[in-house]
Amino acid sequence: MLHILNEGNPSCEPYDGGFELTCDVCVVGLGTAGAIAAIAAAKRGQRVIGVDASSIPGGVGTSGCVWDYYYGAYGGLYCEINAEADRIVAEGRYIHSTKPGYKLSYSTPVKSLALERFFERYGVRTIYESNVTGVLCDGKRVVGVIIFDGGRFVSIGASVVIDGAEGAVCHLMGLPTLGGRKSDGKTARFSRTVGVMEYKRMHGAWAFNEDYANTTPSEAAAMTCRWASSHPCLAESYTDRTRLYAVGREIGLREVLCVSCERNFLFTDYLAGNCPENVIFYTFSPLDNANPDLWNEDEDFQDWQFLCGMHAYGVSMGVCPEMLIPRGMEGILLAGKHIGTGHTMTSTIRMRTDMEKCGEAAGVMAAMMCEHGCSGLTLSREHFDELRGILAESGCYDPDNDRGICDLNLPDDPMWKPVPLPKTAEELRETLGSEHPSLGLFAVRLGLFDADTLAGWLDADGLLRDNAAVALGMMGDRRALPVLREILAGEPVVHIYRSPHKYFFPWLETTELCNFTKAVCLVGRLGDADSLERLREIAAGDDKAAEWAKASIRKIEQKS
């Protein structure tokens, strides 16, 4: 059967046209993950065809000018490609984009040329400026794709198809996704990036824009044009210090809809400690999505980002083979942000090195499926040790990358230093009594401490009392209400915490604690009708506290 989109909706029809091209592995989308997937599969001797809508490989990480990705776990096949990029820079024809003491960064021509050299070395056939328009299936098994290339349709038969195009192949088949956030289905914002040459070094300059979720094609096009003509894509002036080098040809989507996979690892799983087993690689990233309207996010994410204030910390995430296999399907694997993580956890795989690891894992899995003549699920069950062994040889799988929670102000080359959560009541008391209670609050959120311990500190002075009330409120314990109401009765008080460890980004070094806004959120969660009058006063303002107050008013009125 041929799966296509008919007026934007998935449909299928009989197909008996055969294949013009055949291969072992067809990679649709040669972006950050897909390019590495193609190389990984070809390196194991498979015949690989890679197709991409762009004219060069690497996706947003190259032609999109998103060169300067900062976090991510270390190790893997990408290191060989980066070494080739270093050799290209050493030839003297290109300017390096890496800042001394910073993560490796390669400009568009350098990284794309390095990828092309690896394509040539391992015999990857590439078809650029082409789009996938159909998917060929035999029942639940994907057997090929149809692409539109140079004014004609070309059918490609493959033993395994890798969807590295942010779910485009799966979308054509109408496969279920995990959706956006619960409140409105939205995904995270996109960004536009330009390359700037400054002091004989090139770097990417970006700005967050709107999001494409729930928009029509014309609305999305209008947003693209609007933001392409605004800073940093079109600055008022450029000087000798900051010269425009290139405008990103691709839009950086911080989040795409995740395909429902044989194993989905959601944020609720992370909070419950229900982490994947049989991990084949780890990722590392701040757990954020850059959406400024946190009052519309799920409460679990509000707990992490807002109530606990964990934006200055990063987390490791383990990925197992089943997270790359669309549920109920055979002959297809995923490589990229659209693997089975869901709205919140997808931010942990967006970093360049982690996307490259994902591509390598998908490429090796595809090659092994061809070698053993098996499905992805059979591979993960019967050949897992072999798979992880291959990925361990390149450094893609490295148990040292499983670091839990790390302080983003504490580099530990090439990773970040883990930080422990409070383990005793005394450690928790010390943390909650400070201007930086994040780790203590998150320990409470994980259920490491009982409510009675916190309730015993509601009679204390200062921050210990206020932070204990926030922690209790986050647990849903109404004993927090008297203190929360008292906080709301006053004016907002902001406490500034400056990390003793200074790193590259100032927004990590300095954090603010405002229990006033947290109290606004929590009285709504607790359905405190006695706080309605004060909430309406706060809602009349024009700041974030006002938006939180509006959300709390809605919650209280719904409960009553």
DOSE-403667 format. One line per 4 residues: number of its first residue (from 1); their letters; for each residue x, y, z of C-alpha. Coordinates in nm, 4 decimals, decimal comma. Example, Ala and Ser with C-alpha at 12.3 -4.5 7.8 and 13.67 -1.06 7.14 Angstrom:
% DOSE-403667
1	as	1,2300/-0,4500/0,7800 ~ 1,3670/-0,1060/0,7140
This chain:
% DOSE-403667
1	mlhi	0,0000/0,0000/0,0000 ~ 0,1049/0,3577/-0,0674 ~ 0,0542/0,6019/0,2201 ~ 0,0212/0,9671/0,1201
5	lneg	-0,1333/1,2903/0,2420 ~ -0,4632/1,3823/0,0775 ~ -0,5492/1,7467/0,1489 ~ -0,3339/1,7264/0,4576
9	npsc	-0,4850/1,4027/0,5875 ~ -0,3166/1,0596/0,5765 ~ -0,4673/0,8189/0,3270 ~ -0,3578/0,5017/0,1468
13	epyd	-0,4109/0,3428/-0,1904 ~ -0,2943/0,0292/-0,3742 ~ 0,0517/0,0401/-0,5277 ~ 0,2182/-0,1985/-0,7719
17	ggfe	0,4748/0,0283/-0,9338 ~ 0,7848/-0,1488/-0,8075 ~ 1,1047/0,0347/-0,7128 ~ 1,3323/0,2451/-0,9295
21	ltcd	1,6084/0,2349/-0,6666 ~ 1,6807/-0,0217/-0,3980 ~ 1,9061/-0,0218/-0,0929 ~ 1,9490/-0,1834/0,2440
25	vcvv	1,8872/0,1341/0,4435 ~ 1,7111/0,4504/0,3268 ~ 1,7592/0,7526/0,5520 ~ 1,4956/1,0219/0,5016
29	glgt	1,6359/1,3465/0,6358 ~ 2,0132/1,3923/0,6468 ~ 2,0029/1,6339/0,9387 ~ 2,2025/1,6301/1,2602
33	agai	2,0842/1,2770/1,3444 ~ 2,0067/1,1439/0,9974 ~ 2,3474/1,2194/0,8473 ~ 2,5207/1,0215/1,1211
37	aaia	2,2648/0,7408/1,0832 ~ 2,3505/0,7086/0,7143 ~ 2,7243/0,6966/0,7870 ~ 2,6826/0,4479/1,0742
41	aakr	2,4802/0,2077/0,8590 ~ 2,7137/0,2387/0,5599 ~ 3,0191/0,1917/0,7803 ~ 2,8860/-0,1563/0,8597
45	gqrv	2,8721/-0,2422/0,4913 ~ 2,5090/-0,1641/0,4122 ~ 2,3971/0,0000/0,0881 ~ 2,2592/0,3355/0,1993
49	igvd	2,0580/0,6019/0,0204 ~ 2,0050/0,9314/0,2003 ~ 1,7513/1,1920/0,0893 ~ 1,7078/1,5458/0,2160
53	assi	1,5100/1,8562/0,1267 ~ 1,8185/2,0742/0,1647 ~ 2,1201/2,0930/-0,0646 ~ 2,3755/2,0008/0,2029
57	pggv	2,3786/1,7555/0,4954 ~ 2,3648/1,8314/0,8657 ~ 2,0309/2,0079/0,8969 ~ 1,9866/2,2901/1,1462
61	gtsg	2,3258/2,2089/1,2994 ~ 2,4961/2,3151/0,9765 ~ 2,2857/2,5099/0,7269 ~ 2,0671/2,6454/1,0076
65	cvwd	2,3722/2,8113/1,1689 ~ 2,2966/2,6434/1,5019 ~ 2,6635/2,5632/1,5478 ~ 2,7116/2,6491/1,9122
69	yyyg	2,5138/2,3825/2,0952 ~ 2,6591/2,3757/2,4414 ~ 2,5443/2,0670/2,6347 ~ 2,5029/1,7050/2,5366
73	aygg	2,6766/1,3816/2,6336 ~ 3,0217/1,3104/2,4952 ~ 3,1428/1,0317/2,2669 ~ 3,0509/0,8478/1,9509
77	lyce	3,1008/0,8278/1,5779 ~ 3,0568/1,2044/1,5525 ~ 3,4027/1,2432/1,7109 ~ 3,5574/1,0948/1,3947
81	inae	3,3641/1,3401/1,1808 ~ 3,4635/1,6305/1,4047 ~ 3,8264/1,5224/1,3686 ~ 3,7814/1,5468/0,9926
85	adri	3,6312/1,8929/1,0419 ~ 3,9388/1,9897/1,2443 ~ 4,1578/1,8804/0,9542 ~ 3,9516/2,0935/0,7178
89	vaeg	3,9973/2,3978/0,9409 ~ 4,3703/2,3248/0,9654 ~ 4,3932/2,3440/0,5861 ~ 4,3533/2,7186/0,6286
93	ryih	4,0602/2,7869/0,3989 ~ 3,7945/2,8246/0,6665 ~ 3,7694/3,0146/0,9936 ~ 3,7123/2,8127/1,3092
97	stkp	3,3952/2,8793/1,5042 ~ 3,4996/2,7237/1,8342 ~ 3,5512/2,9576/2,1249 ~ 3,8550/2,8615/2,3376
101	gykl	3,7509/2,6557/2,6403 ~ 3,4058/2,5986/2,4950 ~ 3,2198/2,3145/2,3260 ~ 3,3310/2,2256/1,9723
105	syst	3,1596/2,4307/1,7051 ~ 3,1869/2,4063/1,3267 ~ 3,0508/2,6491/1,0703 ~ 2,8286/2,5421/0,7827
109	pvks	3,0888/2,4649/0,5138 ~ 3,3263/2,2900/0,7549 ~ 3,0805/2,0418/0,9071 ~ 2,8905/1,9773/0,5842
113	lale	3,2151/1,9098/0,3974 ~ 3,3302/1,6701/0,6701 ~ 2,9988/1,4831/0,6413 ~ 3,0281/1,4680/0,2634
117	rffe	3,3766/1,3194/0,2901 ~ 3,2387/1,0434/0,5131 ~ 2,9504/0,9842/0,2703 ~ 3,2044/0,9379/-0,0071
121	rygv	3,4310/0,7197/0,2077 ~ 3,1555/0,4715/0,2925 ~ 2,9557/0,4922/-0,0289 ~ 2,6413/0,6711/0,0898
125	rtiy	2,4351/0,7788/-0,2090 ~ 2,2758/1,1171/-0,1470 ~ 1,9748/1,2751/-0,3161 ~ 1,9379/1,6404/-0,2173
129	esnv	1,6591/1,8918/-0,2744 ~ 1,4049/1,6125/-0,2583 ~ 1,1013/1,5564/-0,0388 ~ 0,9365/1,2364/0,0783
133	tgvl	0,5787/1,2259/-0,0522 ~ 0,4745/0,8672/0,0127 ~ 0,5529/0,5604/0,2206 ~ 0,5250/0,2075/0,0845
137	cdgk	0,4117/-0,0624/0,3261 ~ 0,3418/-0,4325/0,3253 ~ 0,0937/-0,4512/0,6084 ~ 0,2695/-0,3013/0,9107
141	rvvg	0,6135/-0,3290/0,7520 ~ 0,7630/-0,0263/0,5794 ~ 0,9315/-0,1398/0,2554 ~ 1,0185/0,1897/0,0888
145	viif	0,9400/0,5529/0,0208 ~ 0,8530/0,7751/-0,2732 ~ 1,0348/1,1046/-0,3082 ~ 0,9855/1,4033/-0,5343
149	dggr	1,3198/1,4777/-0,6947 ~ 1,3881/1,7270/-0,9685 ~ 1,0360/1,7362/-1,1008 ~ 0,9699/1,3620/-1,0910
153	fvsi	0,8672/1,0970/-0,8421 ~ 1,1211/0,8285/-0,7540 ~ 1,0397/0,5095/-0,5634 ~ 1,3065/0,3680/-0,3307
157	gasv	1,2840/0,0195/-0,1866 ~ 1,4652/-0,0496/0,1421 ~ 1,4967/-0,3214/0,4030 ~ 1,4921/-0,0491/0,6717
161	vidg	1,3804/0,3131/0,6515 ~ 1,5142/0,5613/0,9057 ~ 1,2902/0,8616/0,9648 ~ 1,5387/1,1388/1,0361
165	aega	1,3050/1,4084/0,9054 ~ 1,1414/1,5024/1,2369 ~ 0,8650/1,2472/1,1861 ~ 0,7772/1,3255/0,8226
169	vchl	0,7682/0,9569/0,7247 ~ 0,5524/0,8675/1,0241 ~ 0,3219/1,1623/0,9542 ~ 0,2519/1,0318/0,6042
173	mglp	0,1372/0,7033/0,7582 ~ -0,0752/0,8790/1,0197 ~ 0,1098/0,7164/1,3089 ~ 0,0009/0,8421/1,6525
177	tlgg	0,2105/1,1005/1,8320 ~ 0,2444/1,1849/2,2003 ~ 0,1075/1,5353/2,1393 ~ 0,2132/1,8727/2,2700
181	rksd	0,1372/2,0137/2,6116 ~ -0,1978/1,9190/2,7619 ~ -0,3460/2,2672/2,7916 ~ -0,3427/2,3668/2,4248
185	gkta	-0,1410/2,1106/2,2281 ~ 0,1393/2,3575/2,1659 ~ 0,5026/2,2655/2,1223 ~ 0,8071/2,4714/2,2142
189	rfsr	0,9007/2,7827/2,0214 ~ 1,1266/2,7878/1,7178 ~ 1,4328/3,0034/1,6667 ~ 1,5965/3,1806/1,3767
193	tvgv	1,9741/3,1863/1,3653 ~ 2,2391/3,3737/1,1699 ~ 2,6120/3,3262/1,1467 ~ 2,8159/3,6229/1,2641
197	meyk	3,1892/3,6737/1,2219 ~ 3,3405/3,8428/1,5259 ~ 3,7123/3,8819/1,5953 ~ 3,7995/3,6323/1,3199
201	rmhg	3,5709/3,3675/1,4677 ~ 3,2263/3,2713/1,3497 ~ 2,9409/3,1920/1,5828 ~ 2,5675/3,1478/1,5665
205	awaf	2,3412/3,4228/1,6982 ~ 1,9826/3,3207/1,7652 ~ 1,6529/3,4508/1,8974 ~ 1,3416/3,2677/2,0115
209	nedy	1,0332/3,3215/1,8006 ~ 0,6764/3,1957/1,8117 ~ 0,5670/2,8343/1,7725 ~ 0,4123/2,6560/1,4764
213	antt	0,1738/2,4378/1,6748 ~ -0,1898/2,4555/1,5633 ~ -0,1156/2,6991/1,2807 ~ -0,2256/2,6863/0,9182
217	psea	0,0405/2,6781/0,6447 ~ -0,0262/3,0453/0,5649 ~ 0,0056/3,1446/0,9326 ~ 0,3316/2,9519/0,9616
221	aamt	0,4643/3,1176/0,6459 ~ 0,3716/3,4595/0,7811 ~ 0,5561/3,3898/1,1058 ~ 0,8611/3,2764/0,9135
225	crwa	0,8685/3,5942/0,7042 ~ 0,8044/3,8157/1,0056 ~ 1,0886/3,6711/1,2075 ~ 1,3256/3,6447/0,9118
229	sshp	1,3054/4,0220/0,8821 ~ 1,3749/4,0888/1,2496 ~ 1,6812/4,0656/1,4733 ~ 1,9127/3,8775/1,4557
233	clae	1,8283/3,7767/1,0987 ~ 1,8011/4,1385/0,9903 ~ 1,9788/4,3723/1,2297 ~ 1,9689/4,7504/1,1932
237	sytd	2,3414/4,7598/1,1266 ~ 2,6520/4,5433/1,1157 ~ 2,9987/4,6601/1,2099 ~ 3,3547/4,5391/1,1678
241	rtrl	3,3161/4,3710/1,5068 ~ 3,0020/4,1807/1,4084 ~ 2,9738/4,1026/1,0400 ~ 2,6857/3,8984/0,9058
245	yavg	2,8280/3,5759/0,7655 ~ 2,5190/3,3737/0,6776 ~ 2,1472/3,3569/0,7413 ~ 2,0278/3,0220/0,8681
249	reig	1,8573/2,8378/0,5845 ~ 1,6570/2,6196/0,8190 ~ 1,4384/2,6979/1,1174 ~ 1,5443/2,5571/1,4507
253	lrev	1,2454/2,3761/1,5966 ~ 1,3114/2,3283/1,9664 ~ 1,0440/2,0588/1,9786 ~ 0,8593/1,8421/1,7278
257	lcvs	0,5753/1,6013/1,7985 ~ 0,7150/1,2734/1,9280 ~ 0,5995/0,9513/1,7648 ~ 0,4430/0,6975/1,9999
261	cern	0,7039/0,4224/2,0262 ~ 0,7346/0,0713/2,1645 ~ 0,8766/0,2371/2,4783 ~ 0,7870/0,5935/2,5655
265	flft	0,9808/0,7690/2,8380 ~ 0,7756/1,0612/2,9639 ~ 0,8501/1,3163/3,2333 ~ 0,6077/1,1368/3,4635
269	dyla	0,8279/0,8278/3,4236 ~ 1,1349/1,0302/3,5110 ~ 0,9739/1,1685/3,8273 ~ 0,8602/0,8189/3,9267
273	gncp	1,2073/0,6736/3,8701 ~ 1,0674/0,4530/3,5950 ~ 1,3721/0,4917/3,3727 ~ 1,4448/0,2823/3,0604
277	envi	1,6414/-0,0370/3,0981 ~ 1,8879/-0,1672/2,8389 ~ 2,0181/0,1816/2,7604 ~ 2,2195/0,2197/2,4388
281	fytf	2,3208/0,5857/2,4860 ~ 2,2727/0,8727/2,7282 ~ 2,1824/1,2339/2,6655 ~ 2,2459/1,5408/2,8773
285	spld	2,0664/1,8733/2,8690 ~ 1,8798/2,1322/3,0730 ~ 1,5196/2,0215/3,1052 ~ 1,3481/2,3247/2,9574
289	nanp	1,1404/2,4161/2,6560 ~ 1,1810/2,7968/2,6460 ~ 0,8063/2,8597/2,6509 ~ 0,7611/3,1715/2,8666
293	dlwn	0,3978/3,0970/2,9604 ~ 0,4683/2,8347/3,2245 ~ 0,1169/2,8757/3,3664 ~ -0,0057/2,6849/3,0593
297	eded	0,2360/2,3946/3,1041 ~ 0,1637/2,0661/3,2797 ~ 0,1961/2,0827/3,6574 ~ 0,4849/1,8351/3,6540
301	fqdw	0,6919/2,0703/3,4406 ~ 0,5793/2,3706/3,6451 ~ 0,7161/2,1895/3,9488 ~ 1,0584/2,1445/3,7875
305	qflc	1,1027/2,4778/3,6139 ~ 0,9022/2,7185/3,8302 ~ 0,8363/2,5889/4,1805 ~ 1,1688/2,4064/4,2198
309	gmha	1,3612/2,6513/3,9995 ~ 1,5797/2,3820/3,8412 ~ 1,6762/2,5777/3,5288 ~ 2,0429/2,5915/3,6374
313	ygvs	2,0677/2,2117/3,6371 ~ 2,0870/1,9515/3,3633 ~ 1,9771/1,5890/3,3626 ~ 2,0910/1,2673/3,1992
317	mgvc	1,8428/1,0578/3,0068 ~ 1,8970/0,6975/2,9008 ~ 1,7618/0,5870/2,5632 ~ 1,6764/0,2245/2,4890
321	peml	1,6215/0,0679/2,1426 ~ 1,2433/0,0558/2,1821 ~ 1,2339/0,4370/2,2025 ~ 1,3463/0,4437/1,8365
325	iprg	1,0805/0,2001/1,7093 ~ 0,7320/0,3343/1,6194 ~ 0,4699/0,1316/1,8022 ~ 0,3362/-0,1636/1,6069
329	megi	0,5545/-0,1008/1,3001 ~ 0,8399/-0,2918/1,1381 ~ 1,1106/-0,1858/0,8961 ~ 1,1302/0,1686/1,0306
333	llag	1,3409/0,3436/1,2956 ~ 1,3504/0,7008/1,4249 ~ 1,6506/0,9304/1,4555 ~ 1,6016/1,2753/1,6061
337	khig	1,3881/1,4754/1,8456 ~ 1,0749/1,2796/1,7531 ~ 1,1687/0,9583/1,9391 ~ 0,9400/0,8421/2,2206
341	tght	1,0027/1,1060/2,4869 ~ 0,7003/1,3373/2,4866 ~ 0,6560/1,7111/2,5261 ~ 0,8750/1,7710/2,8302
345	mtst	1,1489/1,5098/2,7969 ~ 1,2088/1,5840/2,4278 ~ 1,4214/1,8812/2,5331 ~ 1,6785/1,6380/2,6717
349	irmr	1,7652/1,5036/2,3261 ~ 1,7822/1,8294/2,1313 ~ 2,1559/1,8898/2,1833 ~ 2,3842/1,8322/1,8853
353	tdme	2,6005/1,5526/2,0246 ~ 2,2934/1,3711/2,1587 ~ 2,1153/1,3980/1,8240 ~ 2,4287/1,2577/1,6618
357	kcge	2,4328/0,9708/1,9123 ~ 2,0689/0,9005/1,8301 ~ 2,1560/0,8880/1,4621 ~ 2,4460/0,6525/1,5238
361	aagv	2,2288/0,4199/1,7319 ~ 1,9588/0,4143/1,4625 ~ 2,2156/0,3530/1,1890 ~ 2,3780/0,0634/1,3733
365	maam	2,0370/-0,0848/1,4584 ~ 1,9307/-0,0635/1,0950 ~ 2,2511/-0,2332/0,9796 ~ 2,2089/-0,5106/1,2345
369	mceh	1,8458/-0,5622/1,1315 ~ 1,9741/-0,6196/0,7772 ~ 2,2567/-0,8433/0,8967 ~ 2,0339/-1,0618/1,1137
373	gcsg	1,7214/-1,0364/0,9000 ~ 1,5135/-0,9355/1,2020 ~ 1,2810/-0,6626/1,3262 ~ 1,3829/-0,3848/1,5608
377	ltls	1,2083/-0,5510/1,8545 ~ 1,3732/-0,8858/1,7858 ~ 1,7063/-0,7074/1,7628 ~ 1,6567/-0,5358/2,0980
381	rehf	1,5653/-0,8639/2,2664 ~ 1,7996/-1,1157/2,1053 ~ 2,0986/-0,9087/1,9953 ~ 2,1080/-0,6313/2,2543
385	delr	2,4529/-0,7140/2,3914 ~ 2,5994/-0,7053/2,0426 ~ 2,4284/-0,3725/1,9712 ~ 2,5472/-0,2061/2,2892
389	gila	2,8952/-0,3491/2,2406 ~ 2,9204/-0,1852/1,8970 ~ 2,8022/0,1483/2,0354 ~ 3,0419/0,1194/2,3290
393	esgc	3,3375/0,0781/2,0916 ~ 3,2769/0,4214/1,9411 ~ 3,1929/0,5811/2,2767 ~ 2,8288/0,6373/2,1829
397	ydpd	2,7330/0,4206/2,4787 ~ 2,9284/0,5255/2,7866 ~ 2,7908/0,4545/3,1364 ~ 2,9926/0,7507/3,2678
401	ndrg	2,7484/0,9752/3,0815 ~ 2,4764/0,8666/3,3236 ~ 2,5315/1,1511/3,5682 ~ 2,1862/1,2183/3,7048
405	icdl	2,1439/1,5860/3,7960 ~ 2,4398/1,8147/3,7243 ~ 2,5151/2,1779/3,8071 ~ 2,5443/2,3703/3,4805
409	nlpd	2,7928/2,6070/3,6444 ~ 3,0334/2,3209/3,7077 ~ 3,1957/2,1912/3,3879 ~ 3,3702/1,8564/3,4248
413	dpmw	3,5330/1,8194/3,0851 ~ 3,3823/1,6942/2,8672 ~ 3,0682/1,6736/3,0812 ~ 2,9237/1,8372/3,3960
417	kpvp	2,9603/1,7624/3,7647 ~ 2,6792/1,5701/3,9362 ~ 2,5230/1,7228/4,2470 ~ 2,3573/1,5246/4,5269
421	lpkt	2,0064/1,5873/4,6537 ~ 1,9553/1,6334/5,0284 ~ 1,9361/1,2959/5,2006 ~ 1,8678/1,3851/5,5633
425	aeel	1,6210/1,6171/5,7298 ~ 1,9084/1,8389/5,8438 ~ 2,0428/1,8700/5,4888 ~ 1,6930/1,9530/5,3653
429	retl	1,6488/2,2130/5,6379 ~ 1,9751/2,3803/5,5424 ~ 1,8818/2,3876/5,1732 ~ 1,5279/2,5202/5,2280
433	gseh	1,6608/2,7883/5,4591 ~ 1,8745/2,9351/5,1807 ~ 1,8211/3,1652/4,8826 ~ 1,8745/2,8681/4,6527
437	pslg	1,6369/2,5896/4,7681 ~ 1,6085/2,4180/4,4286 ~ 1,7662/2,0831/4,5121 ~ 1,5730/2,0581/4,8371
441	lfav	1,2426/2,1380/4,6700 ~ 1,3069/1,8816/4,3990 ~ 1,3970/1,6200/4,6595 ~ 1,0558/1,6850/4,8127
445	rlgl	0,8928/1,6600/4,4697 ~ 1,0514/1,3179/4,4236 ~ 0,8931/1,2034/4,7499 ~ 1,2190/1,1702/4,9424
449	fdad	1,0751/1,3460/5,2499 ~ 0,7412/1,3275/5,4304 ~ 0,4992/1,6150/5,4755 ~ 0,5175/1,6100/5,8556
453	tlag	0,8852/1,7023/5,8462 ~ 0,8040/2,0083/5,6370 ~ 0,5005/2,1017/5,8457 ~ 0,7257/2,1166/6,1505
457	wlda	0,9117/2,4100/5,9927 ~ 0,6069/2,6277/5,9258 ~ 0,6673/2,8045/6,2571 ~ 1,0288/2,8845/6,1682
461	dgll	1,1529/3,2230/6,0570 ~ 1,2301/3,3618/5,7152 ~ 1,3045/3,1544/5,4103 ~ 1,2874/2,8177/5,5849
465	rdna	0,9207/2,8779/5,6688 ~ 0,8344/3,0155/5,3229 ~ 1,0189/2,7454/5,1305 ~ 0,8705/2,4732/5,3515
469	aval	0,5234/2,6103/5,2735 ~ 0,6018/2,6024/4,9000 ~ 0,7235/2,2445/4,9334 ~ 0,4099/2,1418/5,1239
473	gmmg	0,1865/2,3180/4,8720 ~ 0,3621/2,1385/4,5889 ~ 0,2776/1,8121/4,7682 ~ -0,0899/1,9170/4,7811
477	drra	-0,0877/1,9543/5,1604 ~ -0,3327/2,2242/5,2762 ~ -0,1330/2,2868/5,5926 ~ 0,0707/2,5212/5,3734
481	lpvl	-0,2223/2,7594/5,3170 ~ -0,1846/2,9932/5,6203 ~ 0,1757/3,0726/5,5254 ~ 0,0942/3,0997/5,1552
485	reil	-0,1887/3,3454/5,2308 ~ 0,0453/3,5475/5,4489 ~ 0,2994/3,5641/5,1667 ~ 0,0263/3,6849/4,9295
489	agep	-0,0869/3,9518/5,1744 ~ 0,2466/4,1265/5,1417 ~ 0,4451/4,2574/4,8486 ~ 0,6695/4,0423/4,6315
493	vvhi	1,0168/3,9877/4,7781 ~ 1,2915/3,8734/4,5426 ~ 1,6028/3,7005/4,6721 ~ 1,9072/3,6831/4,4476
497	yrsp	2,1411/3,3855/4,4545 ~ 2,4732/3,4160/4,2764 ~ 2,6542/3,0914/4,2168 ~ 3,0127/3,0894/4,3453
501	hkyf	3,1024/2,9088/4,0217 ~ 3,0914/3,1391/3,7205 ~ 3,0387/2,9895/3,3780 ~ 2,9655/3,1131/3,0265
505	fpwl	2,5991/3,1999/3,0655 ~ 2,5090/3,4711/3,3188 ~ 2,1478/3,3505/3,3413 ~ 2,2788/3,0326/3,5036
509	ette	2,5100/3,2097/3,7464 ~ 2,2312/3,4204/3,8960 ~ 1,8939/3,2852/4,0020 ~ 1,5985/3,4611/4,1601
513	lcnf	1,3699/3,3297/4,4323 ~ 1,0238/3,4852/4,4563 ~ 0,7897/3,2908/4,6807 ~ 0,5160/3,5455/4,6175
517	tkav	0,4560/3,4203/4,2628 ~ 0,4900/3,0601/4,3789 ~ 0,2204/3,1242/4,6397 ~ -0,0038/3,2661/4,3664
521	clvg	0,0319/2,9370/4,1797 ~ -0,0120/2,7105/4,4797 ~ -0,3287/2,8615/4,6293 ~ -0,4871/2,7921/4,2919
525	rlgd	-0,3745/2,4317/4,2932 ~ -0,5075/2,3893/4,6462 ~ -0,8430/2,5424/4,5464 ~ -0,8258/2,8088/4,8163
529	adsl	-1,1428/3,0163/4,7702 ~ -1,0354/3,2456/5,0569 ~ -0,7543/3,3752/4,8335 ~ -0,9795/3,4742/4,5428
533	erlr	-1,0099/3,8402/4,6346 ~ -0,6334/3,8823/4,6635 ~ -0,5783/3,6871/4,3414 ~ -0,8134/3,9204/4,1540
537	eiaa	-0,6103/4,2164/4,2762 ~ -0,2909/4,0544/4,1511 ~ -0,4540/3,9539/3,8216 ~ -0,5227/4,3214/3,7455
541	gddk	-0,1501/4,3760/3,6922 ~ 0,0516/4,3223/3,3752 ~ 0,3345/4,0966/3,4926 ~ 0,3866/3,7214/3,5171
545	aaew	0,2324/3,7140/3,8637 ~ -0,0869/3,8450/3,7027 ~ -0,0887/3,5583/3,4526 ~ -0,0328/3,3047/3,7293
549	akas	-0,3168/3,4684/3,9243 ~ -0,5540/3,4372/3,6274 ~ -0,4654/3,0685/3,5965 ~ -0,5221/3,0154/3,9709
553	irki	-0,8569/3,1925/3,9613 ~ -0,9712/2,9601/3,6844 ~ -0,8634/2,6551/3,8846 ~ -1,0417/2,7679/4,2012
557	eqks	-1,3611/2,8517/4,0139 ~ -1,3547/2,5155/3,8369 ~ -1,3164/2,3320/4,1676 ~ -1,5963/2,5254/4,3316
